[in-house]
Amino acid sequence: MPASTLPAKSTIGSFTAEAFAEHLATQNGNPTWWLERKRAAYEKFASLPMPARTNETWRFSNIGTLALDGFELTRTALIADYPAPPNVGPTAAALAFANNAIEKRQPVSDTLKARGVIVTTISDALVAHADLLRNHFMAQPQKLGSEKFAALHTAFVSDGAFIYVPQGVEITEPIVISHYATGANKAVFPHTLVVAEENAKVTVLDYFVSADSGTHFACGANDLYASHGAQITYVAAQSWSPTTLSFQLNSTVVRRDARVQSLNLHLGARQARHESLSQLQAPGAFSEMLALTVATGSQEFDQRTLQIHQAPNTKSDLLYKNALNDSAKTIFSGLIIVDQDAQKTDAYQSNRNLMLSEEAEVNSLPGLEIQANDVRCTHGSTTSRVDPEQLYYLQSRGIHPKAAHQLLVFGFFEEVLNRLESEPLHAALRELIETKLKT
């Protein structure tokens, strides 16, 4: 894009045309389609305005703190001391990225490799698996308000995780992907792409964490594709530094008789926006969308979801739970869309909030848009405070008030955690929650 046509610097902050040119120079040797997609994405990012208060998709969001100035890209790796990923027991494979570069690998076993399982980096997949990457990487258009940030991600992403599970292969142990940010004012663009072919089964844990207390900018995305009869369990745990600005964009496609269970745990960042789009494209598809948030201090967690039923006899079930303390703020805006031909749809959406202080703020906007006439769809939202009688009961047994609050929060969250089949995953997430509650 010619410099004269670029918008004012305030809309692009650190991610100038010069910064993009420097990034693109590091991509030499990659396929032409990849470079062209990046150029188109940067033009889109530069041309789109920042969110405004008049945007319905940004209702209740703190727009004034979305500044993009002062960040820099880097591809340094080899962090000397970084938080270990959650302990989920034996793993089928693992990748660790630090500041946009691969740092550590645990390859799949020879047995899984012989069966066609691929766990590698996006940079490697651009060479060895270009067609798969081209078909599934950021293939679904954004519909929830962050089109500008999705374009920014596509323009500047340099690496990430690529996971491919062939037809009929079931992986019993989880694959763990870690994404680290370190250094003051660093920008990271984590990405995880999971493709499960017919009747395949896989569990993936994405871990997003700051290796220090510096201010970071994180603009991540993940793509989940479940072909006919496939099963994907996707768990994401976000623990960025308390001053980080975070965006995470999820796109899930579920085909015939496939099942995708996604659980997102939100703990870190100063301001975090998470968008989740689930498309049920063939009969028998099932999408289970789960989230847990522990909001403290002045944190803001902004959650936007869209469940689109595009075929008959599909099912989706969304349950988002937030626990808020201090002057923290959460926003939930969810929509179920049932297309005209999607008869026999069964869709559920629930947002539940537990208020732990008088100053916390909750905004909840569940919604339905139904064009079929033979469906079962329900949605709702509840907000409540800690039951004084329950708190009194625990304190009367000698439990400190802070510990009593923690126990009640865990009880509130267990409904979601219990939906995980893996006990090690359940225990790992519980430990992360406990660590946040103790700070």
Secondary structure, DSSP 4 states (H G I P E B T S, - for coil): --GGGS--GGGTTT--HHHHHHHHHTTTTS-HHHHHHHHHHHHHHHHSPPP-TT-GGGTT--GGG---TT-EE------SS-PPPP--SS-SEEEEEETTEEEEEEPPPHHHHHTT-EEEEHHHHHHHSHHHHHHHTT-SPP-SS-HHHHHHHHHH----EEEEE-TT-B--SPEEEEEEE-STTEEE--EEEEEE-TT-EEEEEEEEEESSSS-EEEEEEEEEEE-TT-EEEEEEEEE--TT-EEEEEEEEEE-TT-EEEEEEEE---SEEEEEEEEEE-STT-EEEEEEEEEE-TT-EEEEEEEEEE-SSS-EEEEEEEEEE-TT-EEEEEEEEEE-TT-TT-EEEEEEEEEE-SSS-EEEEEEEEEE--SS-EEEEEEEEEEPPHHHHHHHHHTT--HHHHHHHHHHHHHHHHHTT-S-HHHHHHHHHHHHHHHH-
